[in-house]
Amino acid sequence: MKKENLISGGEAVIKSLIDLGVKVIFGIPGGAILPTYDALYNFSKKIHHVLTRHEQGAIHAAEGYAKSTGKVGVCFATSGPGATNLVTGITSCMMDSVPVVCITGQVAKSVIGTDAFQEADIIGITVPITKWNYQITEAKEIPQIIAKAFYLASTGRPGPVLLDLPRDVQTEKLNYYFPKKINVEGYSPNLIPNIKQIKMAATLLNEAKKPLILAGRGVLISRASKELILLAKKGSFPVVTTLLGISSIPSDHSLFVGMVGMHGNYAPNILIQEADVILAVGMRFDDRVTGKLSEFALNSKIIHIDIDPAELNKNVKAKIPIVGDAKISLKELIKYVKKRNLSSWLSKFKKLRKIEEEKVIKKMIFPKGKFPTMPQTVHILSKLTKGKAIIVSDVGQNQMIPPRYYNFQIPCSYISSGGLAPMGFGLPAAIGAKIGNKNREVVAVLGDGGFQMTIQELAVINQENLPLKIIVFNNSYLGMVRQWQELFYQRRYSQTFLANPDFLKIVEGYGIEGERVEKKEQVEKALKRLVKSKKAYFVEVVIDPEEKVFPMVPPGAPISQMRFE
């Protein structure tokens, strides 16, 4: 062992990340991870650390960074409460297939299992919510294990990985060598689809009278938007998306007919039940998409493409299940699909779209009352940004508005937590998205409830000098829960009213300029100032407490049973 190559385990962590091309880390230091943070001090010019104000903020920022860039997000946390504060975000990454590597400090090996100060079995805690986790017990393992962590997080179906480092492992010396190649025994994601199944799928599509493409987040993960559009054009297929599939095809594309699901658009929710063939790509048929599962798409033959074989036939039986990468699979499928004209089938979507426009969309974009609305605000924002901003939503009513009213033009431009959907996601995720996309406008669209769950992350915007834009809809309620209480619980508003603070004073305290909008006539001018600002800017939009998101599918109902009021 050459003495001059000896470095500490903490330094090996940082060098490994640099060798992997990592440019940014989100996190908070603490005693058990302090040796690694001490090593970080010497590499500030090569790798940037963003100091969040809570570990939940760190993991959501890493998630927003990863979702918007396609790169692996990285976060650090100390042992015990630092590590356990990551759990919500890790679960969100697991459900949404997001590549994030979490590195946590741990108490020294000699006291593990003794209930030492700030000790928690984070490996045991995160087994069901990580793609892989591992406790490093020798410093010499660090480069190999970190390389393996990144490989597993980013290949196949992406997901979160957690590495736990006891404090003494971080101070132990090793002869640093970063591996050039990683080979994980027993792990070999199948990217290439079976050509026989592809040809069978093409035959089904070519013979279908009412075919439809259902695109999920897998299309965005594999960067397959181009292939999705080429296939749709060739076959004249209408395209619907899941919530997390939004922006995989431009919102104004002639073949995009809307979002499907509980708060989806009327036309796709009705007509997906009429489709005779559904090509589902990179999605998992979760309950918010299918509604009452026993009544979902009973007339359809399902072609299901997914990189994870565990998703095939899990919720919905597929006529043709195809294991493979979405981009590669769609490229192959394009070869065998015939050119067609399905104008009569497409016209049905346009006809039903007009019904939704008359009953909901026009009324919400051009409200008659004094209050501004969420759809009006997002519609104007879309025009001012020409549909090219990255929109990051929180969870609740605010989450369902951008997919329906923002005219997305660029893939990977709608960032939200779909599977776990934790309130408080939006602000830190927008910070991560902005750090990963410095040359693009990033706008956080939040509700007053979720905003207050991670409101302290405003400090990061100031400290990092980020020109992040924030819109908060203030209805003084937990809006989506209140909506359910009104519609399904006889207006018994149990614990949903919010006695909100003065948000403008709070953002001012964090050094952020902002304004409050209380009338619909004020919205456009306020948003123009928001978009033109070269610094962070905050707009609070006071909306009617009884504003609701329609249409919607009642819980437990088939998705074709939509309510407009």
MARKEMI-64639 format. One record per residue (C-alpha): residue number from 1; x, y, z; chain. Coordinates in pm, whole numbers. Layout:
(NUM; (X; Y; Z); A) ...
This chain:
(1; (0; 0; 0); A) (2; (145; 329; -109); A) (3; (146; 566; 184); A) (4; (88; 872; -36); A) (5; (-249; 730; -153); A) (6; (-386; 687; 199); A) (7; (-691; 902; 263); A) (8; (-976; 897; 514); A) (9; (-1307; 726; 450); A) (10; (-1479; 1065; 453); A) (11; (-1246; 1194; 183); A) (12; (-1306; 875; -16); A) (13; (-1679; 949; -11); A) (14; (-1625; 1294; -162); A) (15; (-1365; 1177; -415); A) (16; (-1597; 896; -526); A) (17; (-1880; 1141; -585); A) (18; (-1650; 1368; -784); A) (19; (-1529; 1072; -991); A) (20; (-1893; 994; -1066); A) (21; (-1948; 1347; -1196); A) (22; (-2162; 1470; -907); A) (23; (-2179; 1850; -899); A) (24; (-2420; 1913; -612); A) (25; (-2513; 1759; -275); A) (26; (-2814; 1852; -60); A) (27; (-2791; 1799; 311); A) (28; (-2732; 1900; 673); A) (29; (-2421; 1811; 879); A) (30; (-2428; 1646; 1220); A) (31; (-2195; 1462; 1455); A) (32; (-2206; 1118; 1297); A) (33; (-2133; 1245; 944); A) (34; (-1895; 1524; 1048); A) (35; (-1576; 1351; 921); A) (36; (-1725; 1344; 570); A) (37; (-1828; 1708; 593); A) (38; (-1478; 1793; 711); A) (39; (-1341; 1624; 398); A) (40; (-1593; 1818; 187); A) (41; (-1428; 2143; 307); A) (42; (-1129; 2080; 77); A) (43; (-1337; 2015; -236); A) (44; (-1571; 2314; -243); A) (45; (-1452; 2415; -592); A) (46; (-1534; 2074; -739); A) (47; (-1861; 1991; -568); A) (48; (-2127; 2227; -435); A) (49; (-2319; 2159; -114); A) (50; (-2664; 2307; -60); A) (51; (-2745; 2349; 309); A) (52; (-3117; 2283; 349); A) (53; (-3303; 2362; 669); A) (54; (-3447; 2016; 724); A) (55; (-3346; 1673; 599); A) (56; (-3689; 1638; 436); A) (57; (-3597; 1947; 237); A) (58; (-3269; 1782; 135); A) (59; (-3425; 1464; 2); A) (60; (-3709; 1646; -180); A) (61; (-3454; 1886; -334); A) (62; (-3249; 1586; -452); A) (63; (-3572; 1437; -589); A) (64; (-3662; 1755; -779); A) (65; (-3307; 1775; -912); A) (66; (-3318; 1415; -1033); A) (67; (-3665; 1432; -1186); A) (68; (-3588; 1746; -1383); A) (69; (-3236; 1654; -1501); A) (70; (-3236; 1275; -1521); A) (71; (-2916; 1275; -1314); A) (72; (-2874; 1102; -979); A) (73; (-2966; 1327; -687); A) (74; (-2745; 1309; -378); A) (75; (-2822; 1397; -18); A) (76; (-2635; 1373; 312); A) (77; (-2777; 1338; 662); A) (78; (-2643; 1253; 1003); A) (79; (-2749; 952; 1212); A) (80; (-3071; 907; 1407); A) (81; (-3316; 1192; 1345); A) (82; (-3118; 1315; 1045); A) (83; (-3155; 978; 875); A) (84; (-3516; 918; 978); A) (85; (-3615; 1262; 848); A) (86; (-3527; 1133; 500); A) (87; (-3784; 852; 510); A) (88; (-4077; 1040; 353); A) (89; (-3867; 1159; 59); A) (90; (-3705; 820; 8); A) (91; (-4050; 660; -11); A) (92; (-4158; 923; -263); A) (93; (-3853; 842; -476); A) (94; (-3925; 470; -453); A) (95; (-4286; 509; -568); A) (96; (-4198; 749; -851); A) (97; (-3883; 563; -965); A) (98; (-3640; 848; -893); A) (99; (-3260; 792; -886); A) (100; (-3135; 932; -555); A) (101; (-2841; 823; -339); A) (102; (-2867; 905; 31); A) (103; (-2553; 887; 245); A) (104; (-2615; 885; 618); A) (105; (-2377; 897; 910); A) (106; (-2403; 632; 1178); A) (107; (-2269; 588; 1530); A) (108; (-1934; 410; 1566); A) (109; (-1931; 36; 1499); A) (110; (-1838; -38; 1859); A) (111; (-2167; 107; 1992); A) (112; (-2408; -1; 1719); A) (113; (-2694; -185; 1885); A) (114; (-2650; -22; 2226); A) (115; (-2906; 255; 2178); A) (116; (-2622; 504; 2153); A) (117; (-2688; 875; 2122); A) (118; (-2867; 947; 1791); A) (119; (-2857; 584; 1685); A) (120; (-3128; 449; 1456); A) (121; (-3133; 134; 1245); A) (122; (-3178; 323; 921); A) (123; (-3089; 14; 718); A) (124; (-3375; -181; 877); A) (125; (-3610; 116; 850); A) (126; (-3548; 170; 477); A) (127; (-3540; -189; 350); A) (128; (-3892; -167; 201); A) (129; (-3849; 183; 58); A) (130; (-3513; 156; -120); A) (131; (-3399; -22; -432); A) (132; (-3090; -121; -231); A) (133; (-2934; -20; 97); A) (134; (-2607; -109; 262); A) (135; (-2404; -31; 573); A) (136; (-2036; 16; 495); A) (137; (-1820; -143; 766); A) (138; (-1472; -93; 620); A) (139; (-1330; 220; 459); A) (140; (-1178; 22; 174); A) (141; (-1532; -63; 57); A) (142; (-1633; 299; 3); A) (143; (-1537; 361; -365); A) (144; (-1677; 27; -484); A) (145; (-2000; 56; -286); A) (146; (-2069; 416; -391); A) (147; (-2011; 322; -756); A) (148; (-2250; 29; -712); A) (149; (-2507; 256; -546); A) (150; (-2509; 495; -842); A) (151; (-2527; 210; -1089); A) (152; (-2827; 53; -916); A) (153; (-3002; 386; -860); A) (154; (-2979; 492; -1224); A) (155; (-3021; 173; -1428); A) (156; (-3322; -44; -1502); A) (157; (-3616; 99; -1312); A) (158; (-3449; 386; -1124); A) (159; (-3490; 421; -752); A) (160; (-3341; 540; -423); A) (161; (-3036; 383; -262); A) (162; (-2918; 446; 95); A) (163; (-2564; 399; 225); A) (164; (-2496; 410; 599); A) (165; (-2147; 500; 721); A) (166; (-2043; 450; 1086); A) (167; (-1841; 742; 1213); A) (168; (-1520; 543; 1261); A) (169; (-1538; 412; 903); A) (170; (-1526; 774; 789); A) (171; (-1202; 835; 982); A) (172; (-1038; 504; 891); A) (173; (-764; 521; 624); A) (174; (-772; 347; 287); A) (175; (-575; 333; -33); A) (176; (-818; 507; -270); A) (177; (-893; 349; -604); A) (178; (-1216; 417; -795); A) (179; (-1346; 121; -1000); A) (180; (-1366; 165; -1375); A) (181; (-1645; -88; -1418); A) (182; (-1931; -213; -1203); A) (183; (-2083; -557; -1236); A) (184; (-2358; -653; -993); A) (185; (-2410; -1028; -981); A) (186; (-2771; -1126; -1047); A) (187; (-2868; -777; -1161); A) (188; (-2920; -738; -1533); A) (189; (-3210; -512; -1638); A) (190; (-3373; -621; -1960); A) (191; (-3369; -319; -2191); A) (192; (-3430; -492; -2523); A) (193; (-3789; -601; -2586); A) (194; (-3880; -936; -2737); A) (195; (-3926; -868; -3109); A) (196; (-4195; -1135; -3142); A) (197; (-4402; -953; -2877); A) (198; (-4334; -618; -3047); A) (199; (-4467; -756; -3375); A) (200; (-4774; -898; -3199); A) (201; (-4834; -560; -3039); A) (202; (-4804; -388; -3376); A) (203; (-5058; -628; -3526); A) (204; (-5304; -550; -3249); A) (205; (-5257; -176; -3299); A) (206; (-5287; -205; -3677); A) (207; (-5615; -395; -3648); A) (208; (-5763; -177; -3374); A) (209; (-6053; 54; -3450); A) (210; (-6018; 257; -3131); A) (211; (-5653; 237; -3022); A) (212; (-5506; 464; -2757); A) (213; (-5162; 528; -2608); A) (214; (-5138; 569; -2231); A) (215; (-4802; 729; -2145); A) (216; (-4654; 732; -1796); A) (217; (-4340; 861; -1629); A) (218; (-4136; 580; -1782); A) (219; (-4153; 765; -2115); A) (220; (-3981; 1064; -1951); A) (221; (-3731; 854; -1757); A) (222; (-3610; 688; -2078); A) (223; (-3620; 1019; -2269); A) (224; (-3861; 863; -2518); A) (225; (-4082; 1165; -2597); A) (226; (-3959; 1181; -2956); A) (227; (-4041; 814; -3013); A) (228; (-4381; 850; -2845); A) (229; (-4475; 1133; -3081); A) (230; (-4342; 953; -3392); A) (231; (-4543; 642; -3308); A) (232; (-4858; 843; -3237); A) (233; (-4825; 1033; -3566); A) (234; (-4766; 720; -3770); A) (235; (-5064; 533; -3628); A) (236; (-5287; 839; -3573); A) (237; (-5317; 729; -3210); A) (238; (-5466; 958; -2946); A) (239; (-5226; 997; -2652); A) (240; (-5337; 1027; -2291); A) (241; (-5096; 1055; -2000); A) (242; (-5085; 983; -1632); A) (243; (-5017; 1269; -1392); A) (244; (-4644; 1195; -1403); A) (245; (-4650; 1142; -1779); A) (246; (-4745; 1507; -1832); A) (247; (-4501; 1688; -2067); A) (248; (-4401; 1367; -2245); A) (249; (-4590; 1515; -2542); A) (250; (-4659; 1887; -2593); A) (251; (-4988; 1989; -2434); A) (252; (-5107; 2152; -2757); A) (253; (-5015; 1858; -2981); A) (254; (-5307; 1753; -3199); A) (255; (-5282; 1393; -3076); A) (256; (-5263; 1474; -2705); A) (257; (-5613; 1436; -2565); A) (258; (-5548; 1493; -2194); A) (259; (-5470; 1337; -1860); A) (260; (-5651; 1029; -1733); A) (261; (-5751; 951; -1375); A) (262; (-5933; 1082; -1070); A) (263; (-5876; 1446; -1165); A) (264; (-5810; 1380; -1531); A) (265; (-5983; 1524; -1834); A) (266; (-6335; 1422; -1927); A) (267; (-6267; 1287; -2279); A) (268; (-5987; 1039; -2195); A) (269; (-6170; 917; -1883); A) (270; (-6481; 839; -2085); A) (271; (-6320; 707; -2403); A) (272; (-6049; 493; -2246); A) (273; (-6343; 271; -2150); A) (274; (-6432; 245; -2523); A) (275; (-6079; 179; -2651); A) (276; (-6033; -165; -2802); A) (277; (-5651; -158; -2770); A) (278; (-5451; 35; -2512); A) (279; (-5075; 69; -2544); A) (280; (-4957; 149; -2191); A) (281; (-4596; 266; -2171); A) (282; (-4396; 317; -1853); A) (283; (-4688; 331; -1610); A) (284; (-4819; 102; -1339); A) (285; (-5200; 121; -1352); A) (286; (-5228; 267; -1003); A) (287; (-5570; 326; -847); A) (288; (-5574; 701; -925); A) (289; (-5553; 613; -1295); A) (290; (-5788; 315; -1309); A) (291; (-6057; 413; -1059); A) (292; (-6263; 105; -976); A) (293; (-6025; -160; -1108); A) (294; (-6290; -423; -1180); A) (295; (-6456; -183; -1426); A) (296; (-6146; -38; -1593); A) (297; (-6111; -70; -1972); A) (298; (-6316; -390; -1994); A) (299; (-6337; -365; -2374); A) (300; (-5963; -326; -2422); A) (301; (-5678; -552; -2512); A) (302; (-5383; -419; -2313); A) (303; (-5028; -394; -2444); A) (304; (-4810; -307; -2146); A) (305; (-4447; -197; -2189); A) (306; (-4242; -157; -1872); A) (307; (-3879; -205; -1775); A) (308; (-3987; -363; -1445); A) (309; (-4138; -709; -1501); A) (310; (-4300; -692; -1157); A) (311; (-4540; -426; -1288); A) (312; (-4670; -642; -1571); A) (313; (-5001; -812; -1485); A) (314; (-4982; -669; -1131); A) (315; (-5299; -460; -1141); A) (316; (-5430; -502; -1495); A) (317; (-5402; -818; -1703); A) (318; (-5203; -753; -2021); A) (319; (-5282; -926; -2349); A) (320; (-4921; -858; -2454); A) (321; (-4676; -781; -2170); A) (322; (-4343; -645; -2292); A) (323; (-4037; -607; -2071); A) (324; (-3803; -340; -2201); A) (325; (-3684; 18; -2201); A) (326; (-3956; 254; -2325); A) (327; (-3734; 434; -2578); A) (328; (-3598; 114; -2732); A) (329; (-3940; -54; -2731); A) (330; (-4114; 238; -2901); A) (331; (-3837; 260; -3163); A) (332; (-3896; -104; -3251); A) (333; (-4273; -67; -3249); A) (334; (-4258; 226; -3493); A) (335; (-4104; -7; -3752); A) (336; (-4408; -236; -3761); A) (337; (-4701; 1; -3706); A) (338; (-4881; 102; -4024); A) (339; (-4972; 455; -4124); A) (340; (-5339; 516; -4058); A) (341; (-5600; 786; -4037); A) (342; (-5827; 759; -3735); A) (343; (-5998; 1096; -3767); A) (344; (-6341; 967; -3663); A) (345; (-6198; 819; -3342); A) (346; (-6002; 1136; -3267); A) (347; (-6309; 1351; -3329); A) (348; (-6482; 1183; -3036); A) (349; (-6216; 1322; -2803); A) (350; (-6261; 1670; -2947); A) (351; (-6638; 1651; -2900); A) (352; (-6609; 1554; -2534); A) (353; (-6336; 1812; -2479); A) (354; (-6588; 2081; -2578); A) (355; (-6824; 1959; -2305); A) (356; (-6550; 1997; -2044); A) (357; (-6457; 2339; -2182); A) (358; (-6812; 2465; -2147); A) (359; (-6883; 2312; -1808); A) (360; (-6549; 2380; -1635); A) (361; (-6250; 2514; -1826); A) (362; (-6385; 2845; -1961); A) (363; (-6560; 2921; -1632); A) (364; (-6238; 2871; -1436); A) (365; (-6006; 3054; -1677); A) (366; (-6247; 3347; -1702); A) (367; (-6409; 3354; -1356); A) (368; (-6723; 3559; -1298); A) (369; (-6673; 3619; -927); A) (370; (-6432; 3862; -764); A) (371; (-6176; 3597; -670); A) (372; (-5897; 3484; -899); A) (373; (-5884; 3108; -956); A) (374; (-5606; 2854; -977); A) (375; (-5683; 2771; -1344); A) (376; (-5689; 3141; -1438); A) (377; (-5351; 3193; -1271); A) (378; (-5182; 2891; -1429); A) (379; (-5334; 2968; -1771); A) (380; (-5189; 3320; -1762); A) (381; (-4856; 3189; -1633); A) (382; (-4846; 2948; -1927); A) (383; (-4897; 3231; -2177); A) (384; (-4633; 3451; -2015); A) (385; (-4371; 3172; -2008); A) (386; (-4479; 3032; -2349); A) (387; (-4516; 2688; -2191); A) (388; (-4140; 2653; -2148); A) (389; (-4101; 2681; -1771); A) (390; (-4046; 2393; -1531); A) (391; (-4353; 2381; -1307); A) (392; (-4312; 2218; -967); A) (393; (-4630; 2156; -772); A) (394; (-4695; 2053; -416); A) (395; (-4979; 1815; -331); A) (396; (-5351; 1877; -321); A) (397; (-5569; 2094; -543); A) (398; (-5265; 2289; -666); A) (399; (-5115; 1964; -797); A) (400; (-5402; 1897; -1035); A) (401; (-5414; 2240; -1199); A) (402; (-5085; 2263; -1401); A) (403; (-5142; 1935; -1590); A) (404; (-5478; 2068; -1708); A) (405; (-5407; 2438; -1764); A) (406; (-5036; 2477; -1841); A) (407; (-4931; 2435; -2204); A) (408; (-4616; 2223; -2155); A) (409; (-4378; 2233; -2451); A) (410; (-4064; 2063; -2316); A) (411; (-4030; 1710; -2169); A) (412; (-3965; 1668; -1797); A) (413; (-4120; 2008; -1724); A) (414; (-4384; 1904; -1471); A) (415; (-4238; 1794; -1139); A) (416; (-4463; 1652; -869); A) (417; (-4480; 1359; -629); A) (418; (-4736; 1121; -772); A) (419; (-4723; 796; -580); A) (420; (-4663; 900; -220); A) (421; (-4773; 1262; -267); A) (422; (-4640; 1419; 55); A) (423; (-4743; 1775; 128); A) (424; (-4432; 1992; 162); A) (425; (-4270; 1842; -148); A) (426; (-4311; 2145; -373); A) (427; (-4081; 2415; -237); A) (428; (-3766; 2206; -179); A) (429; (-3824; 2011; -503); A) (430; (-3841; 2342; -691); A) (431; (-3511; 2444; -531); A) (432; (-3353; 2121; -656); A) (433; (-3503; 2168; -1002); A) (434; (-3371; 2525; -1023); A) (435; (-3022; 2425; -913); A) (436; (-3024; 2156; -1182); A) (437; (-3165; 2389; -1450); A) (438; (-3007; 2729; -1397); A) (439; (-3095; 2853; -1747); A) (440; (-3466; 2770; -1729); A) (441; (-3751; 2942; -1551); A) (442; (-3868; 2731; -1258); A) (443; (-4198; 2812; -1088); A) (444; (-4322; 2647; -770); A) (445; (-4703; 2624; -763); A) (446; (-4807; 2558; -405); A) (447; (-5101; 2553; -170); A) (448; (-5100; 2737; 160); A) (449; (-5102; 2408; 354); A) (450; (-4812; 2234; 184); A) (451; (-4611; 2556; 167); A) (452; (-4607; 2579; 545); A) (453; (-4477; 2224; 586); A) (454; (-4137; 2314; 441); A) (455; (-4156; 2694; 451); A) (456; (-3815; 2715; 619); A) (457; (-3651; 2618; 289); A) (458; (-3708; 2977; 177); A) (459; (-3376; 3037; 353); A) (460; (-3203; 2821; 92); A) (461; (-3332; 3045; -188); A) (462; (-3173; 3344; -17); A) (463; (-2847; 3169; 71); A) (464; (-2805; 3023; -277); A) (465; (-2923; 3344; -448); A) (466; (-3170; 3145; -660); A) (467; (-3407; 3333; -894); A) (468; (-3684; 3086; -813); A) (469; (-4044; 3195; -864); A) (470; (-4316; 3093; -617); A) (471; (-4695; 3108; -644); A) (472; (-4896; 3018; -334); A) (473; (-5273; 2972; -354); A) (474; (-5424; 3083; -26); A) (475; (-5776; 2963; 51); A) (476; (-5716; 2926; 428); A) (477; (-5800; 2557; 402); A) (478; (-5643; 2223; 330); A) (479; (-5819; 2259; -3); A) (480; (-5841; 1905; -140); A) (481; (-5941; 1761; 197); A) (482; (-6200; 2037; 237); A) (483; (-6332; 1955; -110); A) (484; (-6383; 1592; -10); A) (485; (-6549; 1697; 316); A) (486; (-6791; 1915; 120); A) (487; (-6875; 1654; -143); A) (488; (-6865; 1330; 53); A) (489; (-6887; 1419; 424); A) (490; (-7191; 1652; 433); A) (491; (-6978; 1967; 476); A) (492; (-6844; 1848; 811); A) (493; (-6523; 2052; 796); A) (494; (-6317; 1871; 1055); A) (495; (-5974; 2029; 1114); A) (496; (-5916; 2170; 765); A) (497; (-5933; 2544; 835); A) (498; (-5593; 2719; 840); A) (499; (-5531; 3034; 1043); A) (500; (-5256; 3148; 808); A) (501; (-4979; 3394; 888); A) (502; (-4889; 3699; 680); A) (503; (-4694; 3523; 405); A) (504; (-4557; 3847; 261); A) (505; (-4392; 3935; 591); A) (506; (-4241; 3588; 611); A) (507; (-4093; 3592; 260); A) (508; (-3970; 3946; 319); A) (509; (-3790; 3816; 627); A) (510; (-3609; 3572; 401); A) (511; (-3509; 3851; 163); A) (512; (-3759; 3765; -110); A) (513; (-3974; 4024; -287); A) (514; (-4342; 3948; -324); A) (515; (-4700; 4065; -351); A) (516; (-5055; 3956; -271); A) (517; (-5330; 3923; -534); A) (518; (-5690; 3935; -411); A) (519; (-5883; 4024; -729); A) (520; (-5892; 3845; -1063); A) (521; (-5802; 4169; -1244); A) (522; (-5467; 4180; -1062); A) (523; (-5340; 3838; -1163); A) (524; (-5183; 3910; -1500); A) (525; (-4988; 4218; -1388); A) (526; (-4856; 4033; -1081); A) (527; (-4744; 3736; -1290); A) (528; (-4575; 3966; -1541); A) (529; (-4368; 4107; -1254); A) (530; (-4294; 3754; -1135); A) (531; (-4175; 3638; -1477); A) (532; (-3972; 3954; -1550); A) (533; (-3793; 3951; -1215); A) (534; (-3428; 3847; -1226); A) (535; (-3444; 3748; -861); A) (536; (-3665; 3524; -652); A) (537; (-4023; 3645; -654); A) (538; (-4330; 3542; -456); A) (539; (-4698; 3587; -548); A) (540; (-4973; 3498; -304); A) (541; (-5305; 3445; -481); A) (542; (-5606; 3460; -251); A) (543; (-5872; 3228; -392); A) (544; (-6228; 3142; -296); A) (545; (-6220; 2896; -1); A) (546; (-6483; 2690; -183); A) (547; (-6297; 2664; -515); A) (548; (-6290; 2302; -624); A) (549; (-6105; 2098; -885); A) (550; (-6345; 1953; -1140); A) (551; (-6415; 1724; -1307); A) (552; (-6332; 1449; -1058); A) (553; (-6405; 1082; -1006); A) (554; (-6561; 1000; -668); A) (555; (-6355; 755; -461); A) (556; (-6427; 393; -551); A) (557; (-6612; 479; -873); A) (558; (-6517; 387; -1232); A) (559; (-6321; 666; -1401); A) (560; (-6603; 721; -1650); A) (561; (-6830; 841; -1366); A) (562; (-6703; 1199; -1347); A) (563; (-6857; 1484; -1152); A) (564; (-6863; 1840; -1283); A) (565; (-7004; 1982; -960); A) 
